[in-house]
Amino acid sequence: MSWKQTIFDRETLYAEVWKEPVSTVAKRYLVSDVALRKICVKLGVPVPPLGYWAKLAAGRTPPITKLGANHKG
């Protein structure tokens, strides 16, 4: 089994998970959605709450959580 190292940038990851669902972004990085959520937690990247994409599809504009400036992870 070979290992592949992926380096995540907080700002890039933040922009991606708020642009499309975590499961879609996870497929791009070849990891599971659960693994990507854990990576987001470790990096201090907020992810959309449950129901965010359904509200967006219904025409509502749910609030977006800002990326914290100071995170040590």
PQR file of N, CA, C, O and H, with PARSE charges and radii, in Angstrom:
ATOM      1  N   MET A   1       0.848  -1.178   0.000 -0.4000 1.5000
ATOM      2  CA  MET A   1       0.000   0.000   0.000 -0.0000 2.0000
ATOM      3  C   MET A   1       0.891   1.237   0.000  0.5500 1.7000
ATOM      4  O   MET A   1       1.788   1.357   0.834 -0.5500 1.4000
ATOM      5  N   SER A   2       0.653   2.138  -0.911 -0.4000 1.5000
ATOM      6  CA  SER A   2       1.454   3.357  -0.962 -0.0000 2.0000
ATOM      7  C   SER A   2       0.677   4.505  -0.322  0.5500 1.7000
ATOM      8  O   SER A   2      -0.553   4.538  -0.347 -0.5500 1.4000
ATOM      9  H   SER A   2      -0.076   2.041  -1.589  0.4000 1.0000
ATOM     10  N   TRP A   3       1.417   5.429   0.244 -0.4000 1.5000
ATOM     11  CA  TRP A   3       0.819   6.578   0.913 -0.0000 2.0000
ATOM     12  C   TRP A   3       0.993   7.812   0.047  0.5500 1.7000
ATOM     13  O   TRP A   3       1.990   7.958  -0.660 -0.5500 1.4000
ATOM     14  H   TRP A   3       2.416   5.402   0.265  0.4000 1.0000
ATOM     15  N   LYS A   4       0.020   8.687   0.109 -0.4000 1.5000
ATOM     16  CA  LYS A   4       0.085   9.942  -0.620 -0.0000 2.0000
ATOM     17  C   LYS A   4      -0.134  11.066   0.385  0.5500 1.7000
ATOM     18  O   LYS A   4      -1.125  11.079   1.115 -0.5500 1.4000
ATOM     19  H   LYS A   4      -0.790   8.569   0.683  0.4000 1.0000
ATOM     20  N   GLN A   5       0.783  11.986   0.410 -0.4000 1.5000
ATOM     21  CA  GLN A   5       0.680  13.103   1.348 -0.0000 2.0000
ATOM     22  C   GLN A   5      -0.019  14.270   0.662  0.5500 1.7000
ATOM     23  O   GLN A   5       0.336  14.649  -0.454 -0.5500 1.4000
ATOM     24  H   GLN A   5       1.588  11.976  -0.183  0.4000 1.0000
ATOM     25  N   THR A   6      -1.006  14.830   1.333 -0.4000 1.5000
ATOM     26  CA  THR A   6      -1.725  15.988   0.823 -0.0000 2.0000
ATOM     27  C   THR A   6      -1.611  17.108   1.843  0.5500 1.7000
ATOM     28  O   THR A   6      -1.878  16.907   3.027 -0.5500 1.4000
ATOM     29  H   THR A   6      -1.294  14.522   2.239  0.4000 1.0000
ATOM     30  N   ILE A   7      -1.217  18.273   1.387 -0.4000 1.5000
ATOM     31  CA  ILE A   7      -1.100  19.438   2.265 -0.0000 2.0000
ATOM     32  C   ILE A   7      -2.311  20.321   2.011  0.5500 1.7000
ATOM     33  O   ILE A   7      -2.590  20.699   0.873 -0.5500 1.4000
ATOM     34  H   ILE A   7      -0.999  18.436   0.425  0.4000 1.0000
ATOM     35  N   PHE A   8      -3.028  20.645   3.083 -0.4000 1.5000
ATOM     36  CA  PHE A   8      -4.235  21.446   2.986 -0.0000 2.0000
ATOM     37  C   PHE A   8      -3.948  22.881   3.401  0.5500 1.7000
ATOM     38  O   PHE A   8      -3.292  23.120   4.415 -0.5500 1.4000
ATOM     39  H   PHE A   8      -2.801  20.338   4.007  0.4000 1.0000
ATOM     40  N   ASP A   9      -4.434  23.828   2.624 -0.4000 1.5000
ATOM     41  CA  ASP A   9      -4.352  25.248   2.949 -0.0000 2.0000
ATOM     42  C   ASP A   9      -5.687  25.658   3.560  0.5500 1.7000
ATOM     43  O   ASP A   9      -6.742  25.384   2.989 -0.5500 1.4000
ATOM     44  H   ASP A   9      -4.966  23.634   1.800  0.4000 1.0000
ATOM     45  N   ARG A  10      -5.645  26.311   4.714 -0.4000 1.5000
ATOM     46  CA  ARG A  10      -6.881  26.654   5.427 -0.0000 2.0000
ATOM     47  C   ARG A  10      -7.825  27.495   4.575  0.5500 1.7000
ATOM     48  O   ARG A  10      -9.015  27.193   4.485 -0.5500 1.4000
ATOM     49  H   ARG A  10      -4.788  26.533   5.178  0.4000 1.0000
ATOM     50  N   GLU A  11      -7.305  28.540   3.953 -0.4000 1.5000
ATOM     51  CA  GLU A  11      -8.152  29.440   3.187 -0.0000 2.0000
ATOM     52  C   GLU A  11      -8.769  28.749   1.972  0.5500 1.7000
ATOM     53  O   GLU A  11      -9.939  28.964   1.654 -0.5500 1.4000
ATOM     54  H   GLU A  11      -6.338  28.785   4.026  0.4000 1.0000
ATOM     55  N   THR A  12      -7.984  27.931   1.308 -0.4000 1.5000
ATOM     56  CA  THR A  12      -8.490  27.201   0.144 -0.0000 2.0000
ATOM     57  C   THR A  12      -9.564  26.198   0.555  0.5500 1.7000
ATOM     58  O   THR A  12     -10.613  26.101  -0.082 -0.5500 1.4000
ATOM     59  H   THR A  12      -7.034  27.757   1.566  0.4000 1.0000
ATOM     60  N   LEU A  13      -9.291  25.456   1.623 -0.4000 1.5000
ATOM     61  CA  LEU A  13     -10.254  24.472   2.113 -0.0000 2.0000
ATOM     62  C   LEU A  13     -11.547  25.151   2.561  0.5500 1.7000
ATOM     63  O   LEU A  13     -12.637  24.646   2.294 -0.5500 1.4000
ATOM     64  H   LEU A  13      -8.439  25.535   2.140  0.4000 1.0000
ATOM     65  N   TYR A  14     -11.432  26.282   3.235 -0.4000 1.5000
ATOM     66  CA  TYR A  14     -12.603  27.052   3.678 -0.0000 2.0000
ATOM     67  C   TYR A  14     -13.456  27.458   2.471  0.5500 1.7000
ATOM     68  O   TYR A  14     -14.677  27.300   2.485 -0.5500 1.4000
ATOM     69  H   TYR A  14     -10.546  26.692   3.453  0.4000 1.0000
ATOM     70  N   ALA A  15     -12.809  27.977   1.439 -0.4000 1.5000
ATOM     71  CA  ALA A  15     -13.538  28.416   0.248 -0.0000 2.0000
ATOM     72  C   ALA A  15     -14.230  27.238  -0.442  0.5500 1.7000
ATOM     73  O   ALA A  15     -15.347  27.373  -0.942 -0.5500 1.4000
ATOM     74  H   ALA A  15     -11.817  28.105   1.428  0.4000 1.0000
ATOM     75  N   GLU A  16     -13.567  26.096  -0.464 -0.4000 1.5000
ATOM     76  CA  GLU A  16     -14.141  24.930  -1.140 -0.0000 2.0000
ATOM     77  C   GLU A  16     -15.340  24.351  -0.404  0.5500 1.7000
ATOM     78  O   GLU A  16     -16.341  24.011  -1.033 -0.5500 1.4000
ATOM     79  H   GLU A  16     -12.660  25.986  -0.057  0.4000 1.0000
ATOM     80  N   VAL A  17     -15.254  24.229   0.948 -0.4000 1.5000
ATOM     81  CA  VAL A  17     -16.367  23.602   1.679 -0.0000 2.0000
ATOM     82  C   VAL A  17     -17.582  24.514   1.778  0.5500 1.7000
ATOM     83  O   VAL A  17     -18.685  24.032   2.037 -0.5500 1.4000
ATOM     84  H   VAL A  17     -14.440  24.505   1.460  0.4000 1.0000
ATOM     85  N   TRP A  18     -17.411  25.814   1.580 -0.4000 1.5000
ATOM     86  CA  TRP A  18     -18.568  26.702   1.574 -0.0000 2.0000
ATOM     87  C   TRP A  18     -19.103  26.929   0.168  0.5500 1.7000
ATOM     88  O   TRP A  18     -20.174  27.512   0.002 -0.5500 1.4000
ATOM     89  H   TRP A  18     -16.515  26.206   1.370  0.4000 1.0000
ATOM     90  N   LYS A  19     -18.367  26.473  -0.855 -0.4000 1.5000
ATOM     91  CA  LYS A  19     -18.821  26.602  -2.234 -0.0000 2.0000
ATOM     92  C   LYS A  19     -19.638  25.396  -2.671  0.5500 1.7000
ATOM     93  O   LYS A  19     -20.590  25.529  -3.441 -0.5500 1.4000
ATOM     94  H   LYS A  19     -17.497  25.999  -0.720  0.4000 1.0000
ATOM     95  N   GLU A  20     -19.257  24.196  -2.167 -0.4000 1.5000
ATOM     96  CA  GLU A  20     -19.972  22.968  -2.509 -0.0000 2.0000
ATOM     97  C   GLU A  20     -19.924  22.013  -1.321  0.5500 1.7000
ATOM     98  O   GLU A  20     -19.101  22.195  -0.424 -0.5500 1.4000
ATOM     99  H   GLU A  20     -18.484  24.088  -1.542  0.4000 1.0000
ATOM    100  N   PRO A  21     -20.789  20.998  -1.296 -0.5600 1.5000
ATOM    101  CA  PRO A  21     -20.865  20.082  -0.152  0.2800 2.0000
ATOM    102  C   PRO A  21     -19.534  19.391   0.164  0.5500 1.7000
ATOM    103  O   PRO A  21     -18.707  19.165  -0.719 -0.5500 1.4000
ATOM    104  N   VAL A  22     -19.351  19.063   1.445 -0.4000 1.5000
ATOM    105  CA  VAL A  22     -18.120  18.429   1.913 -0.0000 2.0000
ATOM    106  C   VAL A  22     -17.885  17.105   1.192  0.5500 1.7000
ATOM    107  O   VAL A  22     -16.742  16.767   0.886 -0.5500 1.4000
ATOM    108  H   VAL A  22     -20.023  19.246   2.162  0.4000 1.0000
ATOM    109  N   SER A  23     -18.938  16.357   0.919 -0.4000 1.5000
ATOM    110  CA  SER A  23     -18.772  15.076   0.236 -0.0000 2.0000
ATOM    111  C   SER A  23     -18.191  15.251  -1.166  0.5500 1.7000
ATOM    112  O   SER A  23     -17.410  14.416  -1.623 -0.5500 1.4000
ATOM    113  H   SER A  23     -19.867  16.631   1.168  0.4000 1.0000
ATOM    114  N   THR A  24     -18.562  16.316  -1.837 -0.4000 1.5000
ATOM    115  CA  THR A  24     -18.028  16.595  -3.172 -0.0000 2.0000
ATOM    116  C   THR A  24     -16.557  16.984  -3.102  0.5500 1.7000
ATOM    117  O   THR A  24     -15.749  16.520  -3.907 -0.5500 1.4000
ATOM    118  H   THR A  24     -19.197  16.994  -1.465  0.4000 1.0000
ATOM    119  N   VAL A  25     -16.211  17.830  -2.145 -0.4000 1.5000
ATOM    120  CA  VAL A  25     -14.822  18.259  -1.971 -0.0000 2.0000
ATOM    121  C   VAL A  25     -13.958  17.072  -1.558  0.5500 1.7000
ATOM    122  O   VAL A  25     -12.817  16.949  -2.001 -0.5500 1.4000
ATOM    123  H   VAL A  25     -16.867  18.207  -1.491  0.4000 1.0000
ATOM    124  N   ALA A  26     -14.499  16.200  -0.713 -0.4000 1.5000
ATOM    125  CA  ALA A  26     -13.753  15.028  -0.247 -0.0000 2.0000
ATOM    126  C   ALA A  26     -13.389  14.105  -1.407  0.5500 1.7000
ATOM    127  O   ALA A  26     -12.291  13.549  -1.432 -0.5500 1.4000
ATOM    128  H   ALA A  26     -15.427  16.299  -0.353  0.4000 1.0000
ATOM    129  N   LYS A  27     -14.287  13.937  -2.356 -0.4000 1.5000
ATOM    130  CA  LYS A  27     -13.996  13.089  -3.521 -0.0000 2.0000
ATOM    131  C   LYS A  27     -12.827  13.647  -4.316  0.5500 1.7000
ATOM    132  O   LYS A  27     -12.021  12.890  -4.858 -0.5500 1.4000
ATOM    133  H   LYS A  27     -15.179  14.389  -2.337  0.4000 1.0000
ATOM    134  N   ARG A  28     -12.734  14.969  -4.387 -0.4000 1.5000
ATOM    135  CA  ARG A  28     -11.643  15.604  -5.115 -0.0000 2.0000
ATOM    136  C   ARG A  28     -10.288  15.313  -4.464  0.5500 1.7000
ATOM    137  O   ARG A  28      -9.278  15.157  -5.151 -0.5500 1.4000
ATOM    138  H   ARG A  28     -13.388  15.584  -3.948  0.4000 1.0000
ATOM    139  N   TYR A  29     -10.281  15.244  -3.131 -0.4000 1.5000
ATOM    140  CA  TYR A  29      -9.047  14.959  -2.393 -0.0000 2.0000
ATOM    141  C   TYR A  29      -8.826  13.460  -2.158  0.5500 1.7000
ATOM    142  O   TYR A  29      -7.832  13.066  -1.547 -0.5500 1.4000
ATOM    143  H   TYR A  29     -11.101  15.371  -2.573  0.4000 1.0000
ATOM    144  N   LEU A  30      -9.753  12.628  -2.642 -0.4000 1.5000
ATOM    145  CA  LEU A  30      -9.675  11.163  -2.494 -0.0000 2.0000
ATOM    146  C   LEU A  30      -9.673  10.728  -1.031  0.5500 1.7000
ATOM    147  O   LEU A  30      -8.927   9.828  -0.643 -0.5500 1.4000
ATOM    148  H   LEU A  30     -10.560  12.948  -3.138  0.4000 1.0000
ATOM    149  N   VAL A  31     -10.514  11.373  -0.225 -0.4000 1.5000
ATOM    150  CA  VAL A  31     -10.724  10.987   1.169 -0.0000 2.0000
ATOM    151  C   VAL A  31     -12.233  10.913   1.415  0.5500 1.7000
ATOM    152  O   VAL A  31     -13.024  11.362   0.586 -0.5500 1.4000
ATOM    153  H   VAL A  31     -11.119  12.104  -0.540  0.4000 1.0000
ATOM    154  N   SER A  32     -12.620  10.352   2.545 -0.4000 1.5000
ATOM    155  CA  SER A  32     -14.048  10.293   2.872 -0.0000 2.0000
ATOM    156  C   SER A  32     -14.506  11.648   3.405  0.5500 1.7000
ATOM    157  O   SER A  32     -13.693  12.476   3.814 -0.5500 1.4000
ATOM    158  H   SER A  32     -11.978   9.988   3.218  0.4000 1.0000
ATOM    159  N   ASP A  33     -15.811  11.858   3.393 -0.4000 1.5000
ATOM    160  CA  ASP A  33     -16.335  13.119   3.924 -0.0000 2.0000
ATOM    161  C   ASP A  33     -16.091  13.240   5.423  0.5500 1.7000
ATOM    162  O   ASP A  33     -15.890  14.344   5.929 -0.5500 1.4000
ATOM    163  H   ASP A  33     -16.472  11.185   3.061  0.4000 1.0000
ATOM    164  N   VAL A  34     -16.106  12.129   6.132 -0.4000 1.5000
ATOM    165  CA  VAL A  34     -15.823  12.137   7.575 -0.0000 2.0000
ATOM    166  C   VAL A  34     -14.370  12.549   7.816  0.5500 1.7000
ATOM    167  O   VAL A  34     -14.083  13.336   8.718 -0.5500 1.4000
ATOM    168  H   VAL A  34     -16.270  11.232   5.722  0.4000 1.0000
ATOM    169  N   ALA A  35     -13.463  12.017   7.009 -0.4000 1.5000
ATOM    170  CA  ALA A  35     -12.044  12.372   7.144 -0.0000 2.0000
ATOM    171  C   ALA A  35     -11.838  13.858   6.856  0.5500 1.7000
ATOM    172  O   ALA A  35     -11.061  14.516   7.549 -0.5500 1.4000
ATOM    173  H   ALA A  35     -13.696  11.378   6.276  0.4000 1.0000
ATOM    174  N   LEU A  36     -12.514  14.387   5.856 -0.4000 1.5000
ATOM    175  CA  LEU A  36     -12.361  15.802   5.528 -0.0000 2.0000
ATOM    176  C   LEU A  36     -12.923  16.681   6.639  0.5500 1.7000
ATOM    177  O   LEU A  36     -12.347  17.723   6.950 -0.5500 1.4000
ATOM    178  H   LEU A  36     -13.145  13.852   5.294  0.4000 1.0000
ATOM    179  N   ARG A  37     -14.037  16.278   7.241 -0.4000 1.5000
ATOM    180  CA  ARG A  37     -14.570  17.043   8.375 -0.0000 2.0000
ATOM    181  C   ARG A  37     -13.589  17.052   9.544  0.5500 1.7000
ATOM    182  O   ARG A  37     -13.427  18.075  10.209 -0.5500 1.4000
ATOM    183  H   ARG A  37     -14.506  15.431   6.988  0.4000 1.0000
ATOM    184  N   LYS A  38     -12.935  15.921   9.798 -0.4000 1.5000
ATOM    185  CA  LYS A  38     -11.937  15.855  10.869 -0.0000 2.0000
ATOM    186  C   LYS A  38     -10.747  16.760  10.563  0.5500 1.7000
ATOM    187  O   LYS A  38     -10.203  17.403  11.461 -0.5500 1.4000
ATOM    188  H   LYS A  38     -13.066  15.090   9.257  0.4000 1.0000
ATOM    189  N   ILE A  39     -10.352  16.806   9.312 -0.4000 1.5000
ATOM    190  CA  ILE A  39      -9.265  17.689   8.905 -0.0000 2.0000
ATOM    191  C   ILE A  39      -9.672  19.143   9.119  0.5500 1.7000
ATOM    192  O   ILE A  39      -8.871  19.954   9.584 -0.5500 1.4000
ATOM    193  H   ILE A  39     -10.794  16.284   8.582  0.4000 1.0000
ATOM    194  N   CYS A  40     -10.906  19.469   8.782 -0.4000 1.5000
ATOM    195  CA  CYS A  40     -11.413  20.829   8.981 -0.0000 2.0000
ATOM    196  C   CYS A  40     -11.408  21.202  10.461  0.5500 1.7000
ATOM    197  O   CYS A  40     -11.064  22.329  10.817 -0.5500 1.4000
ATOM    198  H   CYS A  40     -11.556  18.810   8.404  0.4000 1.0000
ATOM    199  N   VAL A  41     -11.785  20.267  11.318 -0.4000 1.5000
ATOM    200  CA  VAL A  41     -11.780  20.530  12.761 -0.0000 2.0000
ATOM    201  C   VAL A  41     -10.363  20.796  13.246  0.5500 1.7000
ATOM    202  O   VAL A  41     -10.133  21.730  14.015 -0.5500 1.4000
ATOM    203  H   VAL A  41     -12.064  19.351  11.029  0.4000 1.0000
ATOM    204  N   LYS A  42      -9.405  19.976  12.798 -0.4000 1.5000
ATOM    205  CA  LYS A  42      -8.014  20.156  13.216 -0.0000 2.0000
ATOM    206  C   LYS A  42      -7.435  21.479  12.736  0.5500 1.7000
ATOM    207  O   LYS A  42      -6.624  22.094  13.428 -0.5500 1.4000
ATOM    208  H   LYS A  42      -9.592  19.217  12.174  0.4000 1.0000
ATOM    209  N   LEU A  43      -7.853  21.922  11.544 -0.4000 1.5000
ATOM    210  CA  LEU A  43      -7.345  23.171  10.994 -0.0000 2.0000
ATOM    211  C   LEU A  43      -8.163  24.387  11.425  0.5500 1.7000
ATOM    212  O   LEU A  43      -7.795  25.524  11.130 -0.5500 1.4000
ATOM    213  H   LEU A  43      -8.512  21.423  10.982  0.4000 1.0000
ATOM    214  N   GLY A  44      -9.261  24.146  12.116 -0.4000 1.5000
ATOM    215  CA  GLY A  44     -10.108  25.255  12.559 -0.0000 2.0000
ATOM    216  C   GLY A  44     -10.926  25.864  11.433  0.5500 1.7000
ATOM    217  O   GLY A  44     -11.225  27.059  11.450 -0.5500 1.4000
ATOM    218  H   GLY A  44      -9.560  23.223  12.356  0.4000 1.0000
ATOM    219  N   VAL A  45     -11.285  25.050  10.462 -0.4000 1.5000
ATOM    220  CA  VAL A  45     -12.083  25.512   9.325 -0.0000 2.0000
ATOM    221  C   VAL A  45     -13.539  25.172   9.600  0.5500 1.7000
ATOM    222  O   VAL A  45     -13.878  23.995   9.718 -0.5500 1.4000
ATOM    223  H   VAL A  45     -11.042  24.080  10.448  0.4000 1.0000
ATOM    224  N   PRO A  46     -14.412  26.174   9.705 -0.5600 1.5000
ATOM    225  CA  PRO A  46     -15.834  25.875   9.940  0.2800 2.0000
ATOM    226  C   PRO A  46     -16.473  25.277   8.688  0.5500 1.7000
ATOM    227  O   PRO A  46     -16.162  25.677   7.567 -0.5500 1.4000
ATOM    228  N   VAL A  47     -17.359  24.325   8.896 -0.4000 1.5000
ATOM    229  CA  VAL A  47     -18.082  23.696   7.785 -0.0000 2.0000
ATOM    230  C   VAL A  47     -19.557  24.087   7.880  0.5500 1.7000
ATOM    231  O   VAL A  47     -20.037  24.410   8.966 -0.5500 1.4000
ATOM    232  H   VAL A  47     -17.611  24.000   9.807  0.4000 1.0000
ATOM    233  N   PRO A  48     -20.273  24.062   6.771 -0.5600 1.5000
ATOM    234  CA  PRO A  48     -21.687  24.408   6.798  0.2800 2.0000
ATOM    235  C   PRO A  48     -22.477  23.463   7.713  0.5500 1.7000
ATOM    236  O   PRO A  48     -22.207  22.262   7.745 -0.5500 1.4000
ATOM    237  N   PRO A  49     -23.447  24.002   8.453 -0.5600 1.5000
ATOM    238  CA  PRO A  49     -24.256  23.157   9.346  0.2800 2.0000
ATOM    239  C   PRO A  49     -25.238  22.301   8.549  0.5500 1.7000
ATOM    240  O   PRO A  49     -25.430  22.493   7.349 -0.5500 1.4000
ATOM    241  N   LEU A  50     -25.846  21.360   9.248 -0.4000 1.5000
ATOM    242  CA  LEU A  50     -26.853  20.517   8.617 -0.0000 2.0000
ATOM    243  C   LEU A  50     -27.987  21.374   8.072  0.5500 1.7000
ATOM    244  O   LEU A  50     -28.437  22.309   8.734 -0.5500 1.4000
ATOM    245  H   LEU A  50     -25.689  21.204  10.223  0.4000 1.0000
ATOM    246  N   GLY A  51     -28.440  21.063   6.892 -0.4000 1.5000
ATOM    247  CA  GLY A  51     -29.529  21.797   6.272 -0.0000 2.0000
ATOM    248  C   GLY A  51     -29.100  23.019   5.482  0.5500 1.7000
ATOM    249  O   GLY A  51     -29.940  23.679   4.869 -0.5500 1.4000
ATOM    250  H   GLY A  51     -28.075  20.303   6.354  0.4000 1.0000
ATOM    251  N   TYR A  52     -27.818  23.336   5.481 -0.4000 1.5000
ATOM    252  CA  TYR A  52     -27.327  24.530   4.789 -0.0000 2.0000
ATOM    253  C   TYR A  52     -27.626  24.466   3.294  0.5500 1.7000
ATOM    254  O   TYR A  52     -28.145  25.421   2.717 -0.5500 1.4000
ATOM    255  H   TYR A  52     -27.136  22.801   5.979  0.4000 1.0000
ATOM    256  N   TRP A  53     -27.297  23.337   2.673 -0.4000 1.5000
ATOM    257  CA  TRP A  53     -27.468  23.216   1.221 -0.0000 2.0000
ATOM    258  C   TRP A  53     -28.944  23.129   0.839  0.5500 1.7000
ATOM    259  O   TRP A  53     -29.323  23.566  -0.248 -0.5500 1.4000
ATOM    260  H   TRP A  53     -26.875  22.561   3.142  0.4000 1.0000
ATOM    261  N   ALA A  54     -29.782  22.572   1.714 -0.4000 1.5000
ATOM    262  CA  ALA A  54     -31.222  22.518   1.447 -0.0000 2.0000
ATOM    263  C   ALA A  54     -31.820  23.925   1.487  0.5500 1.7000
ATOM    264  O   ALA A  54     -32.656  24.280   0.656 -0.5500 1.4000
ATOM    265  H   ALA A  54     -29.474  22.216   2.596  0.4000 1.0000
ATOM    266  N   LYS A  55     -31.380  24.718   2.464 -0.4000 1.5000
ATOM    267  CA  LYS A  55     -31.859  26.102   2.549 -0.0000 2.0000
ATOM    268  C   LYS A  55     -31.405  26.908   1.333  0.5500 1.7000
ATOM    269  O   LYS A  55     -32.163  27.711   0.789 -0.5500 1.4000
ATOM    270  H   LYS A  55     -30.701  24.429   3.139  0.4000 1.0000
ATOM    271  N   LEU A  56     -30.184  26.689   0.924 -0.4000 1.5000
ATOM    272  CA  LEU A  56     -29.652  27.394  -0.234 -0.0000 2.0000
ATOM    273  C   LEU A  56     -30.420  27.009  -1.496  0.5500 1.7000
ATOM    274  O   LEU A  56     -30.698  27.862  -2.339 -0.5500 1.4000
ATOM    275  H   LEU A  56     -29.568  26.037   1.366  0.4000 1.0000
ATOM    276  N   ALA A  57     -30.762  25.726  -1.629 -0.4000 1.5000
ATOM    277  CA  ALA A  57     -31.525  25.261  -2.782 -0.0000 2.0000
ATOM    278  C   ALA A  57     -32.949  25.823  -2.778  0.5500 1.7000
ATOM    279  O   ALA A  57     -33.562  25.980  -3.833 -0.5500 1.4000
ATOM    280  H   ALA A  57     -30.536  25.033  -0.945  0.4000 1.0000
ATOM    281  N   ALA A  58     -33.470  26.125  -1.579 -0.4000 1.5000
ATOM    282  CA  ALA A  58     -34.819  26.663  -1.464 -0.0000 2.0000
ATOM    283  C   ALA A  58     -34.861  28.172  -1.687  0.5500 1.7000
ATOM    284  O   ALA A  58     -35.926  28.786  -1.615 -0.5500 1.4000
ATOM    285  H   ALA A  58     -32.971  25.997  -0.722  0.4000 1.0000
ATOM    286  N   GLY A  59     -33.697  28.769  -1.957 -0.4000 1.5000
ATOM    287  CA  GLY A  59     -33.674  30.198  -2.239 -0.0000 2.0000
ATOM    288  C   GLY A  59     -33.378  31.072  -1.041  0.5500 1.7000
ATOM    289  O   GLY A  59     -33.373  32.297  -1.163 -0.5500 1.4000
ATOM    290  H   GLY A  59     -32.832  28.271  -2.015  0.4000 1.0000
ATOM    291  N   ARG A  60     -33.134  30.486   0.097 -0.4000 1.5000
ATOM    292  CA  ARG A  60     -32.804  31.271   1.285 -0.0000 2.0000
ATOM    293  C   ARG A  60     -31.295  31.468   1.338  0.5500 1.7000
ATOM    294  O   ARG A  60     -30.546  30.724   0.706 -0.5500 1.4000
ATOM    295  H   ARG A  60     -33.138  29.490   0.196  0.4000 1.0000
ATOM    296  N   THR A  61     -30.855  32.459   2.082 -0.4000 1.5000
ATOM    297  CA  THR A  61     -29.422  32.693   2.227 -0.0000 2.0000
ATOM    298  C   THR A  61     -29.027  32.503   3.685  0.5500 1.7000
ATOM    299  O   THR A  61     -29.091  33.446   4.474 -0.5500 1.4000
ATOM    300  H   THR A  61     -31.464  33.063   2.596  0.4000 1.0000
ATOM    301  N   PRO A  62     -28.618  31.288   4.047 -0.5600 1.5000
ATOM    302  CA  PRO A  62     -28.203  31.033   5.428  0.2800 2.0000
ATOM    303  C   PRO A  62     -26.879  31.742   5.717  0.5500 1.7000
ATOM    304  O   PRO A  62     -26.099  32.002   4.801 -0.5500 1.4000
ATOM    305  N   PRO A  63     -26.630  32.053   6.981 -0.5600 1.5000
ATOM    306  CA  PRO A  63     -25.387  32.760   7.330  0.2800 2.0000
ATOM    307  C   PRO A  63     -24.156  31.881   7.116  0.5500 1.7000
ATOM    308  O   PRO A  63     -24.201  30.663   7.286 -0.5500 1.4000
ATOM    309  N   ILE A  64     -23.065  32.531   6.739 -0.4000 1.5000
ATOM    310  CA  ILE A  64     -21.786  31.852   6.526 -0.0000 2.0000
ATOM    311  C   ILE A  64     -20.865  32.191   7.689  0.5500 1.7000
ATOM    312  O   ILE A  64     -20.671  33.362   8.014 -0.5500 1.4000
ATOM    313  H   ILE A  64     -23.029  33.520   6.600  0.4000 1.0000
ATOM    314  N   THR A  65     -20.302  31.167   8.312 -0.4000 1.5000
ATOM    315  CA  THR A  65     -19.394  31.352   9.428 -0.0000 2.0000
ATOM    316  C   THR A  65     -18.036  31.803   8.897  0.5500 1.7000
ATOM    317  O   THR A  65     -17.498  31.209   7.963 -0.5500 1.4000
ATOM    318  H   THR A  65     -20.460  30.216   8.048  0.4000 1.0000
ATOM    319  N   LYS A  66     -17.490  32.854   9.499 -0.4000 1.5000
ATOM    320  CA  LYS A  66     -16.198  33.384   9.072 -0.0000 2.0000
ATOM    321  C   LYS A  66     -15.058  32.481   9.516  0.5500 1.7000
ATOM    322  O   LYS A  66     -15.162  31.776  10.521 -0.5500 1.4000
ATOM    323  H   LYS A  66     -17.928  33.336  10.258  0.4000 1.0000
ATOM    324  N   LEU A  67     -13.975  32.509   8.762 -0.4000 1.5000
ATOM    325  CA  LEU A  67     -12.772  31.766   9.097 -0.0000 2.0000
ATOM    326  C   LEU A  67     -11.991  32.552  10.144  0.5500 1.7000
ATOM    327  O   LEU A  67     -11.645  33.714   9.930 -0.5500 1.4000
ATOM    328  H   LEU A  67     -13.890  33.081   7.946  0.4000 1.0000
ATOM    329  N   GLY A  68     -11.718  31.915  11.267 -0.4000 1.5000
ATOM    330  CA  GLY A  68     -10.966  32.572  12.331 -0.0000 2.0000
ATOM    331  C   GLY A  68      -9.551  32.896  11.878  0.5500 1.7000
ATOM    332  O   GLY A  68      -8.919  32.109  11.174 -0.5500 1.4000
ATOM    333  H   GLY A  68     -11.998  30.971  11.441  0.4000 1.0000
ATOM    334  N   ALA A  69      -9.059  34.056  12.285 -0.4000 1.5000
ATOM    335  CA  ALA A  69      -7.740  34.502  11.846 -0.0000 2.0000
ATOM    336  C   ALA A  69      -6.609  33.795  12.586  0.5500 1.7000
ATOM    337  O   ALA A  69      -5.574  33.484  11.995 -0.5500 1.4000
ATOM    338  H   ALA A  69      -9.573  34.696  12.857  0.4000 1.0000
ATOM    339  N   ASN A  70      -6.804  33.543  13.867 -0.4000 1.5000
ATOM    340  CA  ASN A  70      -5.704  32.974  14.646 -0.0000 2.0000
ATOM    341  C   ASN A  70      -6.041  31.551  15.069  0.5500 1.7000
ATOM    342  O   ASN A  70      -6.835  31.331  15.983 -0.5500 1.4000
ATOM    343  H   ASN A  70      -7.645  33.795  14.347  0.4000 1.0000
ATOM    344  N   HIS A  71      -5.432  30.603  14.398 -0.4000 1.5000
ATOM    345  CA  HIS A  71      -5.625  29.201  14.736 -0.0000 2.0000
ATOM    346  C   HIS A  71      -4.273  28.520  14.764  0.5500 1.7000
ATOM    347  O   HIS A  71      -3.464  28.668  13.848 -0.5500 1.4000
ATOM    348  H   HIS A  71      -4.787  30.782  13.655  0.4000 1.0000
ATOM    349  N   LYS A  72      -4.043  27.777  15.823 -0.4000 1.5000
ATOM    350  CA  LYS A  72      -2.782  27.030  15.942 -0.0000 2.0000
ATOM    351  C   LYS A  72      -3.100  25.567  15.823  0.5500 1.7000
ATOM    352  O   LYS A  72      -3.554  24.950  16.786 -0.5500 1.4000
ATOM    353  H   LYS A  72      -4.700  27.657  16.567  0.4000 1.0000
ATOM    354  N   GLY A  73      -2.868  24.997  14.654 -0.4000 1.5000
ATOM    355  CA  GLY A  73      -3.191  23.613  14.445 -0.0000 2.0000
ATOM    356  C   GLY A  73      -2.199  22.923  13.554  0.5500 1.7000
ATOM    357  O   GLY A  73      -2.340  21.731  13.281 -0.5500 1.4000
ATOM    358  H   GLY A  73      -2.498  25.499  13.872  0.4000 1.0000
TER
END
